[in-house]
């Protein structure tokens, strides 16, 4: 009986220790507002940032839904009696194209934010961006998430505008 209780306690602690995911399958956000505090955005800049961030999220949702639909199509093509390699490759190419579009949108967002910043703020923003190239995102403690997830925190908007 004691072993069962111990096992339940161990399993519960393992489940509780797992990272919590948001409804958009993004890693949990850490360091909320860190970059915006450093940037010290004016009210007008904050408003512009919020609009760009909102527009970015809408584009991201649209692209992700298209990618998910294509992935279902690919699965269906594989299930056919005689899968057509050409059709599958075509769908895979569409997914790759959309993933590139998503990356381009992230780039557009970064440059859009950079454009509304003053020179001293741009230096901070650029330094912040350089951290992502080294796999050091502000939205995760070192070693807890896969390399490359740092941009997700920025794209979700880390300036304290999340509910």
Phi and psi restraints in degrees (value plus and minus 20) as a CYANA .aco file:
   2 UNK   PHI     -83.8   -43.8
   2 UNK   PSI     -55.3   -15.3
   3 UNK   PHI     -84.2   -44.2
   3 UNK   PSI     -60.7   -20.7
   4 UNK   PHI     -84.0   -44.0
   4 UNK   PSI     -65.0   -25.0
   5 UNK   PHI     -82.9   -42.9
   5 UNK   PSI     -63.6   -23.6
   6 UNK   PHI     -82.0   -42.0
   6 UNK   PSI     -62.0   -22.0
   7 UNK   PHI     -84.2   -44.2
   7 UNK   PSI     -61.5   -21.5
   8 UNK   PHI     -84.5   -44.5
   8 UNK   PSI     -62.1   -22.1
   9 UNK   PHI     -84.1   -44.1
   9 UNK   PSI     -61.2   -21.2
  10 UNK   PHI     -84.9   -44.9
  10 UNK   PSI     -66.2   -26.2
  11 UNK   PHI     -82.9   -42.9
  11 UNK   PSI     -61.4   -21.4
  12 UNK   PHI     -83.1   -43.1
  12 UNK   PSI     -63.4   -23.4
  13 UNK   PHI     -86.0   -46.0
  13 UNK   PSI     -54.2   -14.2
  14 UNK   PHI     -86.9   -46.9
  14 UNK   PSI     -63.4   -23.4
  15 UNK   PHI     -84.3   -44.3
  15 UNK   PSI     -63.9   -23.9
  16 UNK   PHI     -84.8   -44.8
  16 UNK   PSI     -53.5   -13.5
  17 UNK   PHI     -94.6   -54.6
  17 UNK   PSI     -32.2     7.8
  18 UNK   PHI     -91.4   -51.4
  18 UNK   PSI     128.3   168.3
  19 UNK   PHI     -85.5   -45.5
  19 UNK   PSI     123.5   163.5
  20 UNK   PHI    -108.1   -68.1
  20 UNK   PSI     115.2   155.2
  21 UNK   PHI    -124.7   -84.7
  21 UNK   PSI     127.7   167.7
  22 UNK   PHI    -100.7   -60.7
  22 UNK   PSI     150.7   190.7
  23 UNK   PHI     -87.8   -47.8
  23 UNK   PSI     -32.8     7.2
  24 UNK   PHI    -121.0   -81.0
  24 UNK   PSI      -1.1    38.9
  25 UNK   PHI      40.2    80.2
  25 UNK   PSI       5.0    45.0
  26 UNK   PHI    -115.0   -75.0
  26 UNK   PSI     134.9   174.9
  27 UNK   PHI     -81.8   -41.8
  27 UNK   PSI     136.1   176.1
  28 UNK   PHI     -82.3   -42.3
  28 UNK   PSI     129.5   169.5
  29 UNK   PHI    -109.9   -69.9
  29 UNK   PSI     110.0   150.0
  30 UNK   PHI    -144.4  -104.4
  30 UNK   PSI     131.5   171.5
  31 UNK   PHI      51.6    91.6
  31 UNK   PSI      18.5    58.5
  32 UNK   PHI     -72.3   -32.3
  32 UNK   PSI     103.8   143.8
  33 UNK   PHI      63.1   103.1
  33 UNK   PSI     -17.0    23.0
  34 UNK   PHI     -77.6   -37.6
  34 UNK   PSI     -70.1   -30.1
  35 UNK   PHI     -91.3   -51.3
  35 UNK   PSI     -56.3   -16.3
  36 UNK   PHI     -88.1   -48.1
  36 UNK   PSI     -53.8   -13.8
  37 UNK   PHI     -83.6   -43.6
  37 UNK   PSI     -63.2   -23.2
  38 UNK   PHI     -85.1   -45.1
  38 UNK   PSI     -59.4   -19.4
  39 UNK   PHI     -93.4   -53.4
  39 UNK   PSI     -46.8    -6.8
  40 UNK   PHI      31.7    71.7
  40 UNK   PSI      40.6    80.6
  41 UNK   PHI     -86.9   -46.9
  41 UNK   PSI     122.1   162.1
  42 UNK   PHI     -94.3   -54.3
  42 UNK   PSI     148.9   188.9
  43 UNK   PHI     -80.1   -40.1
  43 UNK   PSI     -60.5   -20.5
  44 UNK   PHI     -86.9   -46.9
  44 UNK   PSI     -62.9   -22.9
  45 UNK   PHI     -83.3   -43.3
  45 UNK   PSI     -61.3   -21.3
  46 UNK   PHI     -81.5   -41.5
  46 UNK   PSI     -61.3   -21.3
  47 UNK   PHI     -83.1   -43.1
  47 UNK   PSI     -64.7   -24.7
  48 UNK   PHI     -84.8   -44.8
  48 UNK   PSI     -62.6   -22.6
  49 UNK   PHI     -79.4   -39.4
  49 UNK   PSI     -66.7   -26.7
  50 UNK   PHI     -79.1   -39.1
  50 UNK   PSI     -61.9   -21.9
  51 UNK   PHI     -84.2   -44.2
  51 UNK   PSI     -66.2   -26.2
  52 UNK   PHI     -82.6   -42.6
  52 UNK   PSI     -60.8   -20.8
  53 UNK   PHI     -85.5   -45.5
  53 UNK   PSI     -61.8   -21.8
  54 UNK   PHI     -83.3   -43.3
  54 UNK   PSI     -65.7   -25.7
  55 UNK   PHI     -81.0   -41.0
  55 UNK   PSI     -61.0   -21.0
  56 UNK   PHI     -82.1   -42.1
  56 UNK   PSI     -64.1   -24.1
  57 UNK   PHI     -83.1   -43.1
  57 UNK   PSI     -60.2   -20.2
  58 UNK   PHI     -82.4   -42.4
  58 UNK   PSI     -64.4   -24.4
  59 UNK   PHI     -82.5   -42.5
  59 UNK   PSI     -62.0   -22.0
  60 UNK   PHI     -81.1   -41.1
  60 UNK   PSI     -63.8   -23.8
  61 UNK   PHI     -82.4   -42.4
  61 UNK   PSI     -63.9   -23.9
  62 UNK   PHI     -81.3   -41.3
  62 UNK   PSI     -68.0   -28.0
  63 UNK   PHI     -85.2   -45.2
  63 UNK   PSI     -63.9   -23.9
  64 UNK   PHI     -82.5   -42.5
  64 UNK   PSI     -57.3   -17.3
  65 UNK   PHI     -86.7   -46.7
  65 UNK   PSI     -58.3   -18.3
  66 UNK   PHI     -84.1   -44.1
  66 UNK   PSI     -61.8   -21.8
  67 UNK   PHI     -83.3   -43.3
  67 UNK   PSI     -64.9   -24.9
  68 UNK   PHI     -82.3   -42.3
  68 UNK   PSI     -60.9   -20.9
  69 UNK   PHI     -82.5   -42.5
  69 UNK   PSI     -63.5   -23.5
  70 UNK   PHI     -83.4   -43.4
  70 UNK   PSI     -58.1   -18.1
  71 UNK   PHI     -84.6   -44.6
  71 UNK   PSI     -56.5   -16.5
  72 UNK   PHI     -86.4   -46.4
  72 UNK   PSI     -61.9   -21.9
  73 UNK   PHI     -79.0   -39.0
  73 UNK   PSI     -61.3   -21.3
  74 UNK   PHI     -83.5   -43.5
  74 UNK   PSI     -64.5   -24.5
  75 UNK   PHI     -78.7   -38.7
  75 UNK   PSI     -63.8   -23.8
  76 UNK   PHI     -83.0   -43.0
  76 UNK   PSI     -59.6   -19.6
  77 UNK   PHI     -84.1   -44.1
  77 UNK   PSI     -57.2   -17.2
  78 UNK   PHI     -87.7   -47.7
  78 UNK   PSI     -49.5    -9.5
  79 UNK   PHI     -97.2   -57.2
  79 UNK   PSI     -34.1     5.9
  80 UNK   PHI     -81.7   -41.7
  80 UNK   PSI     136.2   176.2
  81 UNK   PHI     -78.7   -38.7
  81 UNK   PSI     -63.2   -23.2
  82 UNK   PHI    -144.7  -104.7
  82 UNK   PSI      65.5   105.5
  83 UNK   PHI     -78.1   -38.1
  83 UNK   PSI     116.1   156.1
  84 UNK   PHI    -114.8   -74.8
  84 UNK   PSI      89.8   129.8
  85 UNK   PHI     -77.9   -37.9
  85 UNK   PSI     -60.3   -20.3
  86 UNK   PHI     -81.4   -41.4
  86 UNK   PSI     -63.7   -23.7
  87 UNK   PHI     -84.9   -44.9
  87 UNK   PSI     -61.2   -21.2
  88 UNK   PHI     -85.1   -45.1
  88 UNK   PSI     -64.8   -24.8
  89 UNK   PHI     -81.3   -41.3
  89 UNK   PSI     -59.3   -19.3
  90 UNK   PHI     -81.1   -41.1
  90 UNK   PSI     -65.4   -25.4
  91 UNK   PHI     -85.1   -45.1
  91 UNK   PSI     -59.7   -19.7
  92 UNK   PHI     -83.9   -43.9
  92 UNK   PSI     -58.8   -18.8
  93 UNK   PHI     -84.8   -44.8
  93 UNK   PSI     -56.5   -16.5
  94 UNK   PHI     -83.7   -43.7
  94 UNK   PSI     -60.8   -20.8
  95 UNK   PHI     -82.1   -42.1
  95 UNK   PSI     -65.9   -25.9
  96 UNK   PHI     -80.6   -40.6
  96 UNK   PSI     -61.9   -21.9
  97 UNK   PHI     -81.9   -41.9
  97 UNK   PSI     -63.7   -23.7
  98 UNK   PHI     -86.6   -46.6
  98 UNK   PSI     -56.9   -16.9
  99 UNK   PHI     -84.3   -44.3
  99 UNK   PSI     -57.9   -17.9
 100 UNK   PHI     -84.9   -44.9
 100 UNK   PSI     -58.5   -18.5
 101 UNK   PHI     -83.4   -43.4
 101 UNK   PSI     -59.4   -19.4
 102 UNK   PHI     -82.4   -42.4
 102 UNK   PSI     -63.4   -23.4
 103 UNK   PHI     -84.4   -44.4
 103 UNK   PSI     -59.0   -19.0
 104 UNK   PHI     -84.7   -44.7
 104 UNK   PSI     -59.4   -19.4
 105 UNK   PHI     -82.7   -42.7
 105 UNK   PSI     -58.2   -18.2
 106 UNK   PHI     -82.8   -42.8
 106 UNK   PSI     -62.2   -22.2
 107 UNK   PHI     -84.0   -44.0
 107 UNK   PSI     -63.3   -23.3
 108 UNK   PHI     -80.6   -40.6
 108 UNK   PSI     -60.0   -20.0
 109 UNK   PHI     -82.0   -42.0
 109 UNK   PSI     -68.2   -28.2
 110 UNK   PHI     -78.7   -38.7
 110 UNK   PSI     -67.3   -27.3
 111 UNK   PHI     -88.9   -48.9
 111 UNK   PSI     -52.7   -12.7
 112 UNK   PHI     -83.4   -43.4
 112 UNK   PSI     -65.0   -25.0
 113 UNK   PHI     -84.3   -44.3
 113 UNK   PSI     -64.8   -24.8
 114 UNK   PHI     -76.4   -36.4
 114 UNK   PSI     -55.3   -15.3
 115 UNK   PHI     -87.8   -47.8
 115 UNK   PSI     -50.8   -10.8
 116 UNK   PHI    -107.1   -67.1
 116 UNK   PSI     -24.3    15.7
 117 UNK   PHI    -110.8   -70.8
 117 UNK   PSI     133.0   173.0
 118 UNK   PHI     -97.9   -57.9
 118 UNK   PSI     146.8   186.8
 119 UNK   PHI     -75.0   -35.0
 119 UNK   PSI     -66.0   -26.0
 120 UNK   PHI     -86.6   -46.6
 120 UNK   PSI     -54.6   -14.6
 121 UNK   PHI     -90.3   -50.3
 121 UNK   PSI     -56.2   -16.2
 122 UNK   PHI     -81.7   -41.7
 122 UNK   PSI     -55.7   -15.7
 123 UNK   PHI     -83.2   -43.2
 123 UNK   PSI     -62.4   -22.4
 124 UNK   PHI     -86.5   -46.5
 124 UNK   PSI     -64.0   -24.0
 125 UNK   PHI     -82.0   -42.0
 125 UNK   PSI     -62.7   -22.7
 126 UNK   PHI     -85.7   -45.7
 126 UNK   PSI     -63.3   -23.3
 127 UNK   PHI     -80.7   -40.7
 127 UNK   PSI     -61.3   -21.3
 128 UNK   PHI     -81.3   -41.3
 128 UNK   PSI     -64.2   -24.2
 129 UNK   PHI     -84.5   -44.5
 129 UNK   PSI     -58.8   -18.8
 130 UNK   PHI     -83.3   -43.3
 130 UNK   PSI     -49.6    -9.6
 131 UNK   PHI     -81.3   -41.3
 131 UNK   PSI     -54.6   -14.6
 132 UNK   PHI     -87.5   -47.5
 132 UNK   PSI     -54.5   -14.5
 133 UNK   PHI     -83.9   -43.9
 133 UNK   PSI     -41.8    -1.8
 134 UNK   PHI    -119.0   -79.0
 134 UNK   PSI     -14.8    25.2
 135 UNK   PHI      57.8    97.8
 135 UNK   PSI       2.3    42.3
 136 UNK   PHI    -133.0   -93.0
 136 UNK   PSI      58.9    98.9
 137 UNK   PHI    -100.3   -60.3
 137 UNK   PSI     132.2   172.2
 138 UNK   PHI     -99.7   -59.7
 138 UNK   PSI     -28.6    11.4
 139 UNK   PHI    -117.2   -77.2
 139 UNK   PSI      -4.4    35.6
 140 UNK   PHI    -174.0  -134.0
 140 UNK   PSI     122.6   162.6
 141 UNK   PHI     -89.7   -49.7
 141 UNK   PSI     130.5   170.5
 142 UNK   PHI     -75.2   -35.2
 142 UNK   PSI     109.9   149.9
 143 UNK   PHI      65.2   105.2
 143 UNK   PSI     -16.0    24.0
 144 UNK   PHI    -119.5   -79.5
 144 UNK   PSI     -41.8    -1.8
 145 UNK   PHI    -149.3  -109.3
 145 UNK   PSI     146.0   186.0
 146 UNK   PHI     -85.6   -45.6
 146 UNK   PSI     129.6   169.6
 147 UNK   PHI     -81.2   -41.2
 147 UNK   PSI     118.1   158.1
 148 UNK   PHI      82.3   122.3
 148 UNK   PSI     -27.4    12.6
 149 UNK   PHI    -103.2   -63.2
 149 UNK   PSI     -26.0    14.0
 150 UNK   PHI     -80.2   -40.2
 150 UNK   PSI     -57.4   -17.4
 151 UNK   PHI     -83.3   -43.3
 151 UNK   PSI     -49.1    -9.1
 152 UNK   PHI     -81.2   -41.2
 152 UNK   PSI     -60.5   -20.5
 153 UNK   PHI     -80.9   -40.9
 153 UNK   PSI     -62.1   -22.1
 154 UNK   PHI     -87.9   -47.9
 154 UNK   PSI     -60.1   -20.1
 155 UNK   PHI     -89.6   -49.6
 155 UNK   PSI     -46.7    -6.7
 156 UNK   PHI     -98.0   -58.0
 156 UNK   PSI     -33.2     6.8
 157 UNK   PHI      69.4   109.4
 157 UNK   PSI      81.5   121.5
 158 UNK   PHI    -120.5   -80.5
 158 UNK   PSI       5.3    45.3
 159 UNK   PHI    -120.0   -80.0
 159 UNK   PSI       9.5    49.5
 160 UNK   PHI      55.6    95.6
 160 UNK   PSI      -1.8    38.2
 161 UNK   PHI    -116.6   -76.6
 161 UNK   PSI     -17.5    22.5
 162 UNK   PHI    -101.1   -61.1
 162 UNK   PSI     124.3   164.3
